[in-house]
Amino acid sequence: MSDPSPSLAVIDTGGSGAPLVFLHGAAWAGVSWHRQLAAFGAAHRCLAFDLPGHGASRGIRWTTMDAAADAVAQTIVDLTPGPVHLVGFSLGADVGIRLLARHPALVHDALLTGAVTMPDTALWRMLDAASWPLVALPATHRLISRRMGLDRAAYAQHLRSSAPLRVGDFRRLSTQILAGTPVEDLRGCTAPVLALAGARESRLARRSVVRLAAHVPHGLSAEVAGAGHDWHVREWELFNRVLAQWIGAPLALPGALGADSRP
């Protein structure tokens, strides 16, 4: 990369196993992957990123999806020779799409859940805009942090060491998410990609992952039966089984998804 991007803050479990890179959702942080770090940290080097504007990377302002992907790429290059197993949720899945498009050599395979690849309705975008000032409130930060499933000590530590997302950063990233993340330039991506959405997510989210998989030469998509948006936290045991099977055989739909999960 001729124009280096800033390095991002990372939770690094160490170790020498094949690296897993975890990218979190909007207004969350890398610590939200704590269940996966505990499960995979013994066999893999796990790297849970704080994306621009979030957590310990709050000093790096959010600008665009592509700039965030470039910052993730630069940090990967700084830490490991790669390629990596990529795991992304929501905003992290959208950034993961742009990482695959811009830096395909860094990714061995990807599991992306809750990506948005199609524009949302004008009504929803108007309602979303009304929420922008709320995200910077300490009370909102506490509520969002509770969604990450942390124990009491980790939750308290996260609140002590982090601050709410800035309104300007959230406005930019939210606008970009609801516009739909571009997938048209993924044809050159050779990494297998598993695109997932919870069966209880919106129709837009479920259609988005089908569209993502269709634009990748080795893409698969499925709806996860009974799951909502943040199933990597709510149904973390299932998520971990799916992830383990995927990185072990990344050209097949994981059996852990079960017969009730629709491709």
C-alpha positions as CSV (number, residue, x, y, z in Angstrom):
1,M,0.0,0.0,0.0
2,S,1.7,3.1,-1.3
3,D,-0.3,5.5,0.9
4,P,-0.4,3.8,4.4
5,S,-3.6,4.0,6.3
6,P,-3.5,4.3,10.1
7,S,-3.2,1.2,12.2
8,L,-6.2,0.3,14.2
9,A,-6.5,-0.9,17.8
10,V,-6.7,-4.7,18.1
11,I,-7.3,-7.3,20.8
12,D,-4.6,-9.9,19.9
13,T,-4.8,-13.3,21.6
14,G,-1.3,-14.2,20.3
15,G,-0.3,-17.6,19.2
16,S,0.9,-19.0,15.9
17,G,-2.2,-20.6,14.5
18,A,-3.9,-19.4,11.3
19,P,-5.1,-15.9,12.1
20,L,-8.8,-15.0,12.5
21,V,-9.8,-11.4,12.0
22,F,-13.0,-10.2,13.6
23,L,-14.8,-7.0,12.6
24,H,-17.6,-5.7,14.8
25,G,-20.9,-3.9,14.2
26,A,-21.7,-0.2,14.4
27,A,-21.3,1.4,17.8
28,W,-19.9,-1.9,19.1
29,A,-16.2,-2.7,19.6
30,G,-13.8,-5.6,19.2
31,V,-14.5,-6.9,22.7
32,S,-17.9,-7.9,21.5
33,W,-16.2,-11.0,20.0
34,H,-15.2,-12.2,23.5
35,R,-17.0,-15.6,23.1
36,Q,-15.2,-16.3,19.8
37,L,-11.8,-15.1,21.2
38,A,-12.2,-17.6,24.1
39,A,-13.3,-20.4,21.8
40,F,-10.7,-20.0,19.0
41,G,-7.8,-18.3,20.8
42,A,-6.1,-21.6,21.7
43,A,-5.8,-22.9,18.1
44,H,-5.7,-19.6,16.2
45,R,-4.2,-16.1,16.5
46,C,-7.4,-14.1,17.0
47,L,-7.4,-10.4,16.1
48,A,-10.5,-8.4,17.1
49,F,-10.4,-4.9,15.6
50,D,-11.8,-1.7,16.8
51,L,-13.0,0.0,13.6
52,P,-12.4,3.7,13.0
53,G,-14.4,5.9,15.4
54,H,-15.0,3.0,17.8
55,G,-13.4,1.8,21.0
56,A,-9.7,2.4,21.2
57,S,-9.7,3.5,17.6
58,R,-12.0,6.4,18.3
59,G,-9.2,8.9,17.5
60,I,-9.3,7.7,13.9
61,R,-12.4,9.3,12.4
62,W,-14.8,7.3,10.3
63,T,-14.8,8.5,6.6
64,T,-15.8,5.8,4.2
65,M,-16.1,2.0,4.0
66,D,-13.2,1.9,1.7
67,A,-11.0,3.9,4.0
68,A,-12.0,1.6,6.9
69,A,-11.1,-1.5,4.8
70,D,-7.8,0.1,3.9
71,A,-7.1,0.7,7.6
72,V,-8.0,-3.0,8.4
73,A,-5.7,-4.1,5.6
74,Q,-2.8,-2.0,6.8
75,T,-3.2,-3.4,10.3
76,I,-3.3,-7.0,9.1
77,V,-0.1,-6.3,7.1
78,D,1.5,-4.8,10.2
79,L,0.6,-7.8,12.4
80,T,0.7,-11.0,10.3
81,P,1.8,-12.2,6.9
82,G,-1.7,-13.6,6.2
83,P,-3.9,-14.5,4.5
84,V,-6.5,-14.5,7.3
85,H,-9.9,-16.0,8.0
86,L,-12.2,-13.0,8.0
87,V,-15.3,-12.8,10.2
88,G,-17.6,-9.7,10.1
89,F,-20.9,-8.7,11.6
90,S,-23.2,-5.9,10.3
91,L,-20.9,-2.9,9.8
92,G,-17.9,-5.2,10.1
93,A,-19.4,-7.4,7.3
94,D,-19.8,-4.4,5.1
95,V,-16.2,-3.4,5.7
96,G,-15.2,-7.0,5.1
97,I,-16.9,-6.8,1.6
98,R,-14.7,-3.8,0.8
99,L,-11.6,-5.5,2.1
100,L,-12.3,-8.5,-0.2
101,A,-12.7,-6.0,-3.1
102,R,-9.7,-3.9,-2.4
103,H,-7.2,-6.3,-0.8
104,P,-8.3,-9.8,-1.9
105,A,-4.8,-11.4,-1.3
106,L,-5.1,-10.8,2.4
107,V,-8.2,-13.0,2.9
108,H,-8.2,-16.8,2.8
109,D,-12.0,-17.1,3.4
110,A,-14.7,-15.0,4.9
111,L,-17.8,-15.5,7.0
112,L,-19.9,-12.3,6.8
113,T,-23.3,-12.0,8.7
114,G,-25.8,-9.1,8.5
115,A,-24.2,-7.2,5.6
116,V,-26.3,-4.7,3.7
117,T,-25.7,-4.7,0.0
118,M,-28.9,-3.0,-1.2
119,P,-30.3,0.5,-0.4
120,D,-32.9,0.8,2.3
121,T,-36.1,2.7,1.9
122,A,-36.3,6.5,2.1
123,L,-38.6,6.2,5.1
124,W,-36.1,4.1,7.1
125,R,-33.3,6.4,6.2
126,M,-35.3,9.3,7.5
127,L,-36.1,7.5,10.7
128,D,-32.4,6.5,11.1
129,A,-31.3,10.2,10.7
130,A,-33.5,11.0,13.8
131,S,-31.3,8.6,15.8
132,W,-28.0,10.2,15.0
133,P,-27.8,12.6,18.0
134,L,-28.8,9.8,20.4
135,V,-25.8,7.6,19.7
136,A,-23.4,10.1,21.4
137,L,-25.3,10.0,24.7
138,P,-23.6,8.1,27.6
139,A,-26.9,6.3,28.3
140,T,-27.0,5.0,24.7
141,H,-23.4,3.9,24.9
142,R,-24.3,1.9,28.1
143,L,-27.3,0.3,26.4
144,I,-25.4,-0.7,23.3
145,S,-22.5,-2.0,25.4
146,R,-25.0,-4.3,27.3
147,R,-25.9,-5.9,23.9
148,M,-22.4,-7.3,23.6
149,G,-23.0,-9.9,26.3
150,L,-20.1,-9.0,28.5
151,D,-19.8,-10.1,32.1
152,R,-20.1,-7.4,34.8
153,A,-16.3,-6.8,35.1
154,A,-15.7,-6.7,31.3
155,Y,-18.7,-4.4,30.9
156,A,-17.4,-2.0,33.5
157,Q,-13.9,-2.1,32.0
158,H,-15.4,-1.4,28.5
159,L,-17.3,1.7,29.8
160,R,-14.2,3.0,31.6
161,S,-11.9,2.6,28.5
162,S,-14.3,3.7,25.8
163,A,-16.5,6.6,24.8
164,P,-19.6,6.9,22.7
165,L,-19.4,7.1,18.9
166,R,-19.3,10.7,17.7
167,V,-22.4,11.9,16.0
168,G,-20.5,12.9,12.8
169,D,-18.9,9.4,12.6
170,F,-22.2,7.7,13.1
171,R,-24.0,9.9,10.6
172,R,-21.4,9.0,7.9
173,L,-21.2,5.3,8.5
174,S,-25.0,4.9,9.0
175,T,-25.7,6.8,5.7
176,Q,-23.2,4.5,3.9
177,I,-24.7,1.3,5.4
178,L,-28.2,2.3,4.4
179,A,-27.1,3.1,0.9
180,G,-25.9,-0.5,0.5
181,T,-22.3,-1.6,0.3
182,P,-21.1,-2.1,-3.3
183,V,-20.4,-5.6,-4.4
184,E,-20.1,-5.2,-8.2
185,D,-16.2,-5.2,-8.0
186,L,-16.0,-8.6,-6.2
187,R,-15.7,-10.7,-9.4
188,G,-11.9,-10.9,-8.9
189,C,-12.2,-12.2,-5.3
190,T,-11.1,-15.8,-5.2
191,A,-11.7,-16.3,-1.4
192,P,-14.7,-18.5,-0.5
193,V,-17.4,-16.3,1.1
194,L,-20.2,-17.5,3.4
195,A,-22.9,-14.7,3.6
196,L,-25.4,-15.2,6.4
197,A,-28.5,-13.5,7.8
198,G,-30.7,-14.4,10.6
199,A,-34.1,-15.7,9.6
200,R,-35.6,-13.0,11.9
201,E,-33.8,-10.2,10.2
202,S,-35.4,-7.8,7.7
203,R,-36.2,-8.8,4.2
204,L,-33.6,-6.4,3.0
205,A,-30.9,-8.1,5.1
206,R,-31.9,-11.5,3.9
207,R,-31.9,-10.4,0.2
208,S,-28.6,-8.6,0.7
209,V,-26.7,-11.7,1.6
210,V,-28.1,-13.6,-1.4
211,R,-26.9,-10.7,-3.6
212,L,-23.5,-10.7,-2.0
213,A,-23.0,-14.5,-2.6
214,A,-24.1,-14.1,-6.2
215,H,-21.3,-11.6,-6.9
216,V,-18.5,-13.8,-5.5
217,P,-17.2,-16.7,-7.6
218,H,-17.1,-19.0,-4.5
219,G,-20.0,-17.5,-2.6
220,L,-22.6,-19.3,-0.5
221,S,-25.5,-17.8,1.4
222,A,-28.0,-19.0,4.0
223,E,-30.6,-17.8,6.4
224,V,-29.9,-19.0,10.0
225,A,-33.1,-20.5,11.4
226,G,-34.5,-18.7,14.4
227,A,-31.7,-16.2,14.6
228,G,-31.8,-12.4,14.8
229,H,-29.2,-9.9,13.7
230,D,-26.7,-10.3,16.5
231,W,-26.8,-14.1,16.7
232,H,-23.0,-14.3,17.2
233,V,-23.8,-13.0,20.8
234,R,-27.3,-14.4,21.4
235,E,-26.7,-17.8,19.8
236,W,-22.9,-17.8,20.2
237,E,-22.5,-21.6,20.6
238,L,-24.2,-22.1,17.2
239,F,-22.2,-19.3,15.7
240,N,-19.0,-20.9,16.9
241,R,-19.9,-24.3,15.5
242,V,-20.7,-22.7,12.1
243,L,-17.5,-20.8,12.1
244,A,-15.4,-23.8,13.1
245,Q,-16.9,-25.9,10.3
246,W,-16.6,-23.1,7.8
247,I,-12.9,-22.4,8.3
248,G,-12.3,-26.2,8.3
249,A,-14.0,-26.6,4.9
250,P,-14.7,-23.2,3.4
251,L,-16.3,-24.5,0.2
252,A,-19.3,-26.2,1.8
253,L,-22.3,-24.9,3.7
254,P,-21.7,-25.8,7.4
255,G,-23.8,-28.7,8.6
256,A,-24.3,-26.8,11.9
257,L,-26.7,-24.5,10.2
258,G,-29.2,-27.4,10.2
259,A,-31.9,-28.4,7.8
260,D,-34.1,-25.5,8.9
261,S,-31.6,-22.9,7.6
262,R,-32.5,-22.0,4.1
263,P,-29.7,-21.5,1.4
